Amino acid sequence: MGGSGGAGGGGAPQCGADPVACQNVGDDDLTCPYAVGPFMADACAPKGECCHRSSNQAKIDQLCPDDPMVLEYRVTSAAPSNHPRSTSLPILKMGAATRATTCAGDQCLLMRFVQPRAGGMPVRGPGTTSIAIGRYNCDGTYSFYDDTVAPARQAEGFIDPARWNAEETETMVDPTLEGPARTKIPWATNTNRGITTSPFFLSGTSTIDWEVATSGFELLAFDTTAEGRDCQGRWNGSEWETTGRYQTFAPIAENAKDVIDIVSQSFCQLLSFGVLDQEDRGMDCLETPRCMPGTDGCKYVKLPDSLCPVDDAQRDLFRCHLGALGNPNAEDDYPSDAEINCTAAAPASALNPDVDPSVSKGQCCDPLGAGTGGLPACNAFRIVNELAAAAAEITTAPASTFPPVCSGTGM
């Protein structure tokens, strides 16, 4: 796994030696959109077509034949694509791009995939996956957070000190498959039916601005070929060309308290109403009667379209899922009703696709919250992000403190 131990001595490290941090390949790229160093003449400087600070392939090349391979990535760009009148507004996407230059908030998503090998080749067998927001360490390496670092924020409803922690999930890997299907997480042990929170810090500080609460993270497109080991997408010198995609769900209740300083409103308000005028910032995203966006006098720019479990009993039965049939928000590339695969009745037993692949994803929900057909009100928004990612060096030990404020030096 990631680490910073040296191989010692001259020449190439021996098979099985603890790899040097940031083993990297390629030429330094000074056009990479990073505001913090190191920038050049350093192993951790950004290189290659996606500005990676380390090379997964270089580390794989030094493994012993039966050692598992560890693929570590930092998501360099995560751009929401299905909220054109709120989080996909150009000014907010520009803010996300700025956060990405320092690896902050939602733009510091880290991923680690441990996958089995035998005889120098990938083989079918058990592995692990860890995906969570992390931090940049200023030296070219990254770290997940441990289960103690998150402070109690009682007024905002965030208390658990482990809420930023990256849980290592057991997987079954099948190298005959490509894309997200290659790595399967058993439904019964998948922790993503719970709520995950991720911090946003005030620019240039270690002060928390707000936290986003999400559930049901799922990769939708990811290059699992050898070509994707170091780069998912590329930096063309002026913008990211994204090839990956993932979805997650934002429950409205958990995102209704914390205020985002830049817009002086909650994430729930932003998703529901877009950027509000000053006189409308008191609108309650939980209590304001829902109406069809675009109709006369309607302040909603998008209706909740998903249903998430609200307690542990429901989490034992189903995960967050799309539940609004008929594409009520006129969203591009919205799944068909058959693909949504929800039912009128609430589930009475666990909807485990490992037992029955055709099982429904859960109960349908009413986006208008009017109880039409006896359905519950949709209580979450689905968020689809287009991603680019670069190979990274993620430290073996997680971080137990807030991220450091890095300087812009490092040439």
C-alpha positions, 0 to 999 in steps of 0.5 A: 500500500501507500507509504513513504519508506525508502528502498535504500541503496543504489539502483532499482528496488528489489522485488518486495522492497518497501517502495519509495514515496511518489514513484513517478514516471514522465516529464514535469508538467508546469501547466497542471492546475495545482496551486501547491507544490512540489511542482518540478524536479521532485519525484512527487511533482505532477507528471504525465497526461493527467498530472499524477504525483505518483505512478501506480504502474511503476509500483506494480512493476516492482511487485513480487509475482504474487503480491497484490497490486494497489491502485491509488487515485486522487480525483482531480476533478469532480463536476456535477452534471445533472443539476444545471440550475444549482451545483452545475452553475458555472460560478459554482463549478469554478469554485470547485475547480479552485478547490481542486487546485489545493485538494480541498473538500469535495475535490479531495476524494481519494480511492484505494483498490487492493486487488489480487495477483498470481504469477505477475497477473491479476487473478480472481479473488478477494480484495479491498476498496477504500473511498473517502474524502482525504487531505493533501500533505503538502509533500506530494502525498495524500492521506485518508482521515482516521476515526478520531479527527472530525469535531463535534458540531452539535448545532449542525447535527454532526457529532460522530468523530469517525464520520470522515473515516475511510472504511476498508470494504472487502470486495471480490475482484474478477479481472475478466470484467471491465469497469466498475463490474470488476470489483464487487462489494457484497450487498450485505457488508456494503457500508454505503447505505449509511451517511458519509459526511465530508468537510469543506474548509474556509479558503486558506484555513483549517476552519470548517465552513460546512459539511456535506452529507451523502450516501450510496456512492457508486462508480458508474464509469471507470477505466480498469484496463492497464491504460487506466492505472495512472490516468482516468481522463487527462489535462489538456493544458487548459481543462480536464477531459473526464472519462469517469463518472459516479453517483451519490445521493444527498438526503435533504434533512441531513443537508438542511442545517449547515450554511455554505458561506459563499452563498449563505444558504444550506446545501439542501436549499442550493439543490432545491432552489439554486442560488437564492436572492437575499430576500428568499434565503429564509426559505425552508427546503423541508417545509416549502410546498413542492411545485413543478420547476418552471411553473408560474411562481414556483421557486424550485429549480429541481425536485428531490428524485430519490429515496434514502433510508432514514434509520438503521432498520431501513438501511438493513432493507434498502439503499438510496435509489432513484424513486421518481418515475417519468423523469419529473425534472426533465433531466438528460440521460435520466434512466427509464422506469424499467431501469429505476426498478422501484415498487409501489410497496415498501420492502418487507425484506432485504433487497439483496441483489446478490441473492436475487439480481432482479430484485427491485432497488426499493420503493418508488417515491413522490417528488412532489411530496403529495402522497400520490398513490400512497408513495412516500415523499422523495427525500434525497437528490441524486448527484451525478459527477463526471470525474478525472483522476490521477495516480496518487501516493496515499499514506498507509497511516491515516491522518488524525489532524486537519489538513495543513495549509500548504504554501504555493512554493515547491519548485 
